[in-house]
Structures are given as C-alpha cells and as structure tokens.
C-alpha cells in the first residue's frame, strides 16, 4: 500500500477538486487516489449509532486503505459551510467507534489512527476577504472535528479561495502548489520513484475488499468482527475500483496522467460557496495568495 491516501470527495469526476487530487498524488510518487463517487456504499446512517449497517466491500476496502496509509489528504469543496454529503457520509460510515476512535472514561476521544498526518485542500468560491464574515466551518469540520478526532496530527488546511473568479494564471499556480506539496510530502515519506507502474503517473488505485474492522453490528466501542484485509494496487487508473458486483466507475473519470489535465477545461456548475448557494467549481485552481496553510 502506498504511503499516501488521497481522498477525492467531489461527486463530479471532472471537477477542479478531482484534478487537484490527481496533481498532488502524481507529484507525491507513492500515493493512491480514493474517489468516493466510484464506491458502492450507503452514505446514510439509517440507524444512527444504535445499529451498524453491514460494511459493503467497497467501503471495507476504503477503510483498509485508511489504516494502511501513513498520510491522508482530503480534497473537497466547501458547500453551504460544510463538505459535500458524499464525503460526510463516508466519514459517518467509515470512522467507527472501537476501530478508528474510542472514548476515554472522562468522555474524551482517543484517536486510533494516531501516527498519521494529513492535509485538507478546501476549495470555495468565497474570497479570502470574506472569510472573517462567513467563517470557515468546513475546515473545522474536517480537520478538528474529524481527522484530529481520530488521531491525525499534524493535519493542515490549505484554502483555495475565489474559484469562480480565478484567472487561468491563478489556477495554474494552484496546480503548481498542489504538486509542490505532493512532491515535498513524497520526499518526507521516502516515496522516491513510484512503486506503481502506470501511464507516466505515480498514482494507483485500491481494489478488492476485506473483512476488516467494524463489520459486525453494534453501536458501542469495541473492535469489529474481522481482521483488516489488504487492498490490492492496480496501476490502470487513479481511483478506487469497485469490487466485483458493484457498480462500475462513472464515465468521464479523470485519467491519472497529469498530461491530460487541462487547466482551461470547462466548469461543472456545482455550488462551492460557503455561506449560501454557490456558483461554480470548475477549473483547476491554486495560488500563493489563496492557498494559505494553517493547522486547525
């Protein structure tokens, strides 16, 4: 399993979020991209924490990847002050008591994914000047209330703001920034050359399912019924491949080769604004002035 797991939390494979995820992963050299939109799983907690929904094969393979990675990078837009329902549903289903965290006798969380670090690439139409007024709740939701909750430290937030009004030059700088962070993390992780042979890319994908943690019913803390299985790498694409019998990846998924990423490609007309109905998240974006990094 590669050192870095890059979670693409955007529903649209042609989004800027997806492109930035690929840019980071390819530059890292030893990373796998997990495209949540291609997984076959129920994102709704139909029973809350009273009873667990059986873990689907695709979701279990993703959970195995979380445990095997040493670095976790999440890429997603901010919609209505939070993250897309797809990503939130993944957090709800994949991060379970007794497997990814437990509570102390004093009611404090103890993260069971400790020893890992991560980043959150947050995209939004909201300009930097408006953040003091609109707030940055999506960053807190992902970094403080989710990833640090399960033990990731440090976990840094990088904000790509003003997407809708960004110039092509600014968007190109965003791509450069994502790639620079990927290359720097790859060097720290000792990635070197990719262990995955692909079409000019260091990106792989996870396939297969296991009987890993949390597969049994129950709401309270306690390990799952099975031991963690191992996902297999496949160099043919940059997304998590559905298991046999699950739906196939949607057409139009981004290729894992950076040579196919065109910063001038069109828009996806999906809202990314933080304080209300946004405008669009479309083109590749990244800039020195708007990719402010912070530890949340």
Secondary structure, DSSP 8 states (H G I E B T S, - for coil): --SEEEEE--S-TTSHHHHHHHHHHHHHSSEEEEEGGG-----S-TTTTSS-----HHHHHHHHHHHH-SEEEEEEE-BTTB--HHHHHHHHHHS-BTTTEEE-TTS-EEETTTT-EEEEEEEESS-GGGHHHH--HHHIIIIIIIITTTT--SEEEEEEE-TTT--HHHHHHHHHHHHHHHHHHHHHTT--S-SS--SS--EEEEE-----TT-S--SSSS--SS-----EEETT-SS----TTS----TT---S-GGG--TT---------SSSS-----S----TTT-EEEE-
